[in-house]
Amino acid sequence: MAMKCELCDKEPSFGNVISHANNTRRRRWNPNLRRVHALVGGVRKHLKVCTACIRAGRVTKAA
């Protein structure tokens, strides 16, 4: 399964790391995903959700 938030579709972003000597290399910044039990349509499901969605209250956690 892809490293992608199932609510906001946040995916890894790509860019360069540049050292003091101006050496560059490619890297990727991954979203901070957590696997949570959530209520979706009254049914308890596992979701891979980023922490920004959890803090914003877009996820209703199941007990």
C-alpha positions as CSV (number, residue, x, y, z in Angstrom):
1,M,0.0,0.0,0.0
2,A,1.3,3.5,-0.8
3,M,2.5,5.9,1.8
4,K,-0.5,8.2,1.4
5,C,-3.0,9.6,3.9
6,E,-6.4,8.1,3.1
7,L,-8.3,11.3,4.1
8,C,-6.3,14.2,2.6
9,D,-4.2,12.3,0.0
10,K,-1.0,13.7,1.5
11,E,2.0,11.9,-0.2
12,P,5.8,12.0,0.0
13,S,7.4,15.2,-1.3
14,F,10.7,15.2,-3.1
15,G,13.6,17.6,-3.2
16,N,17.3,18.1,-2.7
17,V,19.5,18.1,0.4
18,I,22.2,20.6,-0.1
19,S,25.4,20.4,2.0
20,H,27.6,23.3,3.1
21,A,29.9,22.3,0.2
22,N,26.9,22.6,-2.2
23,N,26.8,18.9,-2.8
24,T,23.2,17.9,-3.6
25,R,21.4,14.6,-3.4
26,R,17.8,13.6,-3.9
27,R,15.7,12.7,-0.9
28,R,12.0,12.3,0.0
29,W,10.0,13.6,3.0
30,N,7.4,11.2,4.0
31,P,4.1,12.1,5.7
32,N,3.8,11.2,9.4
33,L,1.2,8.4,9.0
34,R,-0.5,6.5,11.8
35,R,-2.7,3.4,11.5
36,V,-5.8,4.1,13.5
37,H,-9.2,2.5,14.2
38,A,-11.8,4.9,12.9
39,L,-15.5,4.9,12.5
40,V,-16.4,5.2,8.8
41,G,-20.1,5.2,8.1
42,G,-20.8,3.5,11.5
43,V,-18.3,0.7,10.7
44,R,-15.0,0.3,12.5
45,K,-12.1,0.3,10.0
46,H,-8.3,0.6,9.9
47,L,-7.1,3.8,8.2
48,K,-3.6,5.1,7.5
49,V,-4.0,8.8,8.4
50,C,-1.5,11.6,8.8
51,T,-1.1,13.2,12.2
52,A,-2.3,16.6,10.8
53,C,-5.7,15.0,10.1
54,I,-5.9,13.4,13.5
55,R,-5.1,16.7,15.2
56,A,-7.6,18.6,13.0
57,G,-10.4,16.2,14.1
58,R,-11.1,14.8,10.7
59,V,-10.9,11.3,12.2
60,T,-13.5,9.8,14.5
61,K,-11.5,7.3,16.5
62,A,-13.3,4.0,17.4
63,A,-12.9,2.7,21.0
